[in-house]
Amino acid sequence: MSLINTEIKPFSATAYHNGKFVDVNQDTLKGKWSVVVFYPADFTFVCPTELEDLADHYAEFQKMGVEVYAVSTDTHFSHKAWHDTSDAISKVQYPMIGDPTHVLANNFEVLIAEEGMALRGTFVINPEGQIKVCEVHDNGIGRDASELLRKVKAAQYVAAHPGEVCPAKWEEGAATLTPSLDLVGKI
């Protein structure tokens, strides 16, 4: 079964955010668009490049009304230590959620149980708490925040324009499609 269009499951966790430890739960992710990005572990190699890329694009996500959440199975204490010691991670202004009990990784089906770590999972959640984008990578494959921005824009567009769909490589302002009988076989 796919997680697409399912509602996020209940959870309670602690995040490191802007110099403080804050409580986060499923209701925190509702009421606005959210992006949840799972990564394997703090103090690793591909992970800081991804989180820094997200940090470099964070203002764009914020302009779109989107909050970004980074999640690993490390603790919120580990996130703080990483933030305090890494030039790349010190740029992060979005919440970094600790998931040492693996509740979130299990809820989003990205846990590698035998390793106690998560796969690289990316989830776009609408304001109603439904998962609209779900992408999971092998841990050796880094993600691109620019492409994630494009997907969020497409998800927001489709939500605001029922009956329209965004074709491959769609960019904001480009033509969309309206599926109909007249369109069948003409693309």
MARMARVEX-94270 format. One line per field, with one value per residue (C-alpha): residue number from 1; residue in three letters; x, z, y. Coordinates in steps of 0.001 Angstrom, whole numbers, plus 500000, padded with zeros to 6 digits. Each point is the difference from the previous one (the first is absolute). Layout:
REM residues N
n [NUM; ...]
res [ala; ...]
u [X; ...]
w [Z; ...]
v [Y; ...]
***
This chain:
REM residues 187
n [1; 2; 3; 4; 5; 6; 7; 8; 9; 10; 11; 12; 13; 14; 15; 16; 17; 18; 19; 20; 21; 22; 23; 24; 25; 26; 27; 28; 29; 30; 31; 32; 33; 34; 35; 36; 37; 38; 39; 40; 41; 42; 43; 44; 45; 46; 47; 48; 49; 50; 51; 52; 53; 54; 55; 56; 57; 58; 59; 60; 61; 62; 63; 64; 65; 66; 67; 68; 69; 70; 71; 72; 73; 74; 75; 76; 77; 78; 79; 80; 81; 82; 83; 84; 85; 86; 87; 88; 89; 90; 91; 92; 93; 94; 95; 96; 97; 98; 99; 100; 101; 102; 103; 104; 105; 106; 107; 108; 109; 110; 111; 112; 113; 114; 115; 116; 117; 118; 119; 120; 121; 122; 123; 124; 125; 126; 127; 128; 129; 130; 131; 132; 133; 134; 135; 136; 137; 138; 139; 140; 141; 142; 143; 144; 145; 146; 147; 148; 149; 150; 151; 152; 153; 154; 155; 156; 157; 158; 159; 160; 161; 162; 163; 164; 165; 166; 167; 168; 169; 170; 171; 172; 173; 174; 175; 176; 177; 178; 179; 180; 181; 182; 183; 184; 185; 186; 187]
res [met; ser; leu; ile; asn; thr; glu; ile; lys; pro; phe; ser; ala; thr; ala; tyr; his; asn; gly; lys; phe; val; asp; val; asn; gln; asp; thr; leu; lys; gly; lys; trp; ser; val; val; val; phe; tyr; pro; ala; asp; phe; thr; phe; val; cys; pro; thr; glu; leu; glu; asp; leu; ala; asp; his; tyr; ala; glu; phe; gln; lys; met; gly; val; glu; val; tyr; ala; val; ser; thr; asp; thr; his; phe; ser; his; lys; ala; trp; his; asp; thr; ser; asp; ala; ile; ser; lys; val; gln; tyr; pro; met; ile; gly; asp; pro; thr; his; val; leu; ala; asn; asn; phe; glu; val; leu; ile; ala; glu; glu; gly; met; ala; leu; arg; gly; thr; phe; val; ile; asn; pro; glu; gly; gln; ile; lys; val; cys; glu; val; his; asp; asn; gly; ile; gly; arg; asp; ala; ser; glu; leu; leu; arg; lys; val; lys; ala; ala; gln; tyr; val; ala; ala; his; pro; gly; glu; val; cys; pro; ala; lys; trp; glu; glu; gly; ala; ala; thr; leu; thr; pro; ser; leu; asp; leu; val; gly; lys; ile]
u [500000; 501232; 500208; 498730; 496801; 500139; 499905; 503146; 499892; 500178; 503440; 501669; 503641; 502517; 501784; 502976; 498871; 501571; 502029; 497167; 498467; 496369; 497205; 498688; 497046; 497672; 497949; 503142; 500130; 496367; 498545; 502795; 502040; 502832; 503021; 501417; 503487; 501420; 503746; 502083; 502122; 501690; 503766; 499998; 500914; 497134; 497592; 501664; 500084; 496240; 499117; 502210; 498312; 496609; 501310; 501129; 496442; 498128; 498912; 498343; 498093; 498921; 498722; 497784; 498593; 501935; 501781; 502881; 500743; 503168; 499759; 502518; 499985; 502565; 498903; 499246; 503168; 502058; 498348; 501053; 503581; 500159; 498503; 502597; 502998; 499321; 500266; 497418; 497483; 500406; 498083; 496899; 497131; 497245; 499114; 502196; 497875; 501524; 498429; 501970; 496885; 499519; 496307; 500262; 502250; 497509; 496986; 501527; 501294; 503656; 501578; 502873; 499311; 503267; 501997; 497747; 500164; 497666; 500205; 500074; 496263; 498330; 496337; 497869; 496965; 497026; 498334; 497454; 502819; 499891; 503160; 500085; 503585; 501960; 503498; 502473; 503648; 502807; 502230; 502813; 497881; 499707; 496988; 499633; 498051; 499268; 498165; 498134; 498905; 498649; 498022; 498531; 498962; 498322; 498210; 498795; 498863; 498023; 498391; 498934; 498815; 497838; 499783; 503405; 503216; 503655; 501948; 503618; 502520; 497153; 501243; 497941; 498163; 500228; 496975; 498183; 497679; 496299; 499337; 496982; 498699; 501154; 503582; 500316; 502685; 500937; 503010]
w [500000; 499175; 502475; 497341; 501126; 503442; 503107; 502087; 503055; 503577; 501487; 502668; 499724; 500916; 497458; 500145; 498484; 500165; 503123; 501916; 500518; 498859; 500086; 496639; 499220; 497132; 500642; 499582; 496373; 499291; 498989; 497515; 497390; 501510; 498654; 502106; 498996; 501596; 499931; 501479; 502694; 501337; 499526; 496690; 496425; 497521; 502705; 500661; 496266; 499787; 503157; 498928; 496568; 501739; 502240; 496918; 498587; 503298; 499352; 496750; 501848; 502623; 497318; 498746; 503496; 500440; 503144; 499617; 502597; 499944; 501835; 500961; 502642; 501971; 503048; 500070; 502138; 497160; 497581; 502232; 500223; 496221; 499467; 502367; 498378; 496236; 497661; 497679; 502729; 501779; 497034; 500842; 501276; 499649; 502752; 500306; 501580; 502077; 499528; 502302; 500620; 496209; 500173; 497126; 497879; 500454; 499336; 496722; 499162; 499620; 502948; 499323; 503128; 500030; 499859; 502165; 497355; 497394; 496241; 498173; 499900; 498839; 500703; 499019; 502250; 499264; 502649; 500699; 501013; 496894; 498309; 496403; 499031; 501201; 498744; 501555; 498961; 500768; 502565; 497488; 497803; 501029; 499246; 498388; 501774; 496685; 498720; 503297; 499669; 496527; 501328; 502863; 497544; 497823; 503005; 501093; 496457; 499622; 503420; 499009; 496498; 500200; 496679; 498778; 500051; 499626; 497233; 500200; 500605; 500831; 501372; 501667; 497346; 497331; 498370; 501811; 498661; 500555; 499521; 497780; 497343; 497312; 501304; 499866; 497511; 499057; 502236]
v [500000; 503483; 502856; 502436; 501768; 498391; 502144; 500253; 497747; 501288; 500629; 502066; 501049; 502679; 502163; 502304; 503303; 503462; 499260; 498328; 496594; 500030; 497440; 498830; 497723; 499169; 503150; 502137; 498855; 500889; 503356; 500771; 498172; 497977; 498180; 497171; 498874; 496856; 499388; 497158; 501654; 503114; 500394; 498135; 500825; 500454; 501230; 503377; 500763; 499430; 501909; 502908; 500009; 500157; 502800; 501939; 499727; 500381; 503599; 498865; 497267; 502541; 502425; 497164; 499437; 496754; 498840; 497563; 497312; 497894; 496661; 497345; 497297; 502010; 501992; 503705; 500335; 498547; 502440; 502907; 498740; 499572; 503460; 501490; 498294; 499835; 502980; 498413; 499125; 503340; 501483; 497922; 502151; 497393; 497480; 496911; 497265; 497224; 496566; 497653; 497858; 499579; 500941; 502480; 497789; 497156; 502249; 501175; 496492; 500992; 498155; 497612; 497932; 498058; 503252; 502163; 502722; 501449; 499934; 503336; 500666; 503200; 500718; 502988; 500381; 502249; 502205; 497259; 497644; 497799; 498769; 501275; 499151; 496991; 499286; 497581; 499669; 497617; 501676; 500467; 502300; 503642; 502183; 503428; 502781; 501764; 496937; 499719; 503645; 499233; 497024; 502038; 502733; 497355; 498482; 503436; 500829; 496761; 500554; 503524; 498998; 496856; 498202; 501184; 497987; 500986; 498218; 498868; 502784; 502421; 503298; 502706; 502040; 497284; 498408; 497230; 497321; 499453; 496286; 499390; 497656; 502453; 499825; 496192; 498944; 503583; 500478]
***
